Amino acid sequence: MPSLPSAPTDLWLRGVAANAGAPAEVLLRLLDPVAGEARRILCEERPLPQEVMDAVIAHPEVRVRRSFVRNPHIPPDQRGRLAEDPHSMVRAHLAAGPRPRPRQPRPLPDDVLIALLTAEDGDEPLLLTASEIVQELMSSYQLPNSFRYRTLGHDHPGVRCLAADLWSRLTSEQLDALLADPDPHVRSRAEYRVRAADPAAMEAELPEHGHHRWLILNNYALSDAVVEASLADPECRWSLAVNPYTPRGAVARLARDARPEIRERVAARADLDPALWAQLAEDPDEQVRTRARVQPLPRTPAQCGAIDHEMDLDACDCTCMILEPYEDPEPDWYRACALSGEVRLRRAAARCSTLPADLVARLAEDPDEDVRHRLASWHPLAPSATVLAAFVARPRQRSHLLTQSRLPRTGLAHLLGHEDPEVRALAAADPTGRAPVELLNDPDERVRRAAAANPLLSGNTLERLLQDPSTAEGAAANPGLPAARLHALLDSGRLPR
């Protein structure tokens, strides 16, 4: 075995930490503090064998456990094993969710959510309180809406009060139970939902400035006096146009507003009467006409929300979160949208993850590029060719598409010469066909690293690449390296066995 120079040692350690073929016995050595940055890469940036996850969870160093709970590649049930970690920052990072934040977050298991929601502060000094950790959890997208339904009747009031967020979707018996709850915090949460539908209560609560003012004007019941004052204020008319409690007379006045953006928001309402819809469908502004005509009556709030999403995205490359909705349009509506001649309706259908296979196949051949690309990002049955085309065409989507098993990793030789280095890097990692030797000298570091990690490279080539700082990290990540060679690379960094 050739001797190993000392120069690329850190690159070797980083490469071994990312090596998908490295056995657990090799990876466990990288949990030593001597590994430095390689230890963080191991714990935070890749999937791990069960034996290594067990060792990380039991590791005495806080920074190791903290990196682990931020790892987007680790299943939620494994990260959740640290829900009762003695260090508040580990629990806080678990509650905050993986970083970088996945576009499609995976929910934590119910028992983990309950452990975080019911935790109490101990006597030890805390960097974050249990309440602050709960706030991290509530904004992390790891708590699914379906969990809120399961909190009804839970023994702990801190869990039970979450059901109040589903106020408009609960039965009268469930609402009464929350209003009569023995815990004052639960009752207060439910009583606020009642007040939100009381115009006089909201008028009394309406502040002059700040976020809460706009929360009320956009979402809650408004008195006649507040409506009149808001109609006279150009800044408030937008809020009235979207508020579901706005009276019909005020909606009709807003439909004649001088600003087309206000009329467009009125045209998006679910409660339009036919005469007003017909008026807006002939509006002098094209956007207003389009918003009315794209969705004839009758329509539901959930349907309107789905179309609003598509209208808002017409001019951008969407990287919005893929979340479980509070309320989704009925499946038959999405099926009708998939067959529609209106492109915005087909785009909405492409975001429905339960659309049946025959309609998925139809949308995968849609003439509109945005329909195909939405399908690639949102639907688990999107054809691999559609997903690959979206990866090539939409750079902002790539971090999400790389997490999808539907993105092809083989048969990519035709992309080895692509002008975009991210696309070349994907092709360089293809373990089929021929070794991408021409990309070992690519000007882009990511491409060289992917090419050097390709398992099709010969052992002699790998030895040469290990000695070259421009390819050493990628070569150390090559799954073709045997365990003995990986151990030797770690020996050079003086990592204990």
TACORPE-V865447 format. One record per run of one state. SS is the DSSP state (H for helix, E for strand, C for the rest). FROM is the first residue (numbers start at 0). LEN is the number of residues. If there is no record, write none. Layout:
ss->SS from->FROM len->LEN
ss->SS from->FROM len->LEN
//
This chain:
ss->C from->0 len->8
ss->H from->8 len->10
ss->C from->18 len->5
ss->H from->23 len->6
ss->C from->29 len->3
ss->H from->32 len->3
ss->C from->35 len->1
ss->H from->36 len->8
ss->C from->44 len->5
ss->H from->49 len->8
ss->C from->57 len->4
ss->H from->61 len->8
ss->C from->69 len->6
ss->H from->75 len->7
ss->C from->82 len->5
ss->H from->87 len->9
ss->C from->96 len->13
ss->H from->109 len->9
ss->C from->118 len->11
ss->H from->129 len->9
ss->C from->138 len->6
ss->H from->144 len->6
ss->C from->150 len->6
ss->H from->156 len->13
ss->C from->169 len->2
ss->H from->171 len->8
ss->C from->179 len->4
ss->H from->183 len->13
ss->C from->196 len->2
ss->H from->198 len->7
ss->C from->205 len->5
ss->H from->210 len->9
ss->C from->219 len->4
ss->H from->223 len->8
ss->C from->231 len->2
ss->H from->233 len->9
ss->C from->242 len->5
ss->H from->247 len->7
ss->C from->254 len->5
ss->H from->259 len->8
ss->C from->267 len->6
ss->H from->273 len->8
ss->C from->281 len->4
ss->H from->285 len->8
ss->C from->293 len->7
ss->H from->300 len->12
ss->C from->312 len->18
ss->H from->330 len->8
ss->C from->338 len->4
ss->H from->342 len->8
ss->C from->350 len->6
ss->H from->356 len->8
ss->C from->364 len->4
ss->H from->368 len->10
ss->C from->378 len->5
ss->H from->383 len->10
ss->C from->393 len->1
ss->H from->394 len->7
ss->C from->401 len->11
ss->H from->412 len->3
ss->C from->415 len->5
ss->H from->420 len->8
ss->C from->428 len->8
ss->H from->436 len->5
ss->C from->441 len->3
ss->H from->444 len->8
ss->C from->452 len->6
ss->H from->458 len->9
ss->C from->467 len->4
ss->H from->471 len->5
ss->C from->476 len->6
ss->H from->482 len->10
ss->C from->492 len->5
//
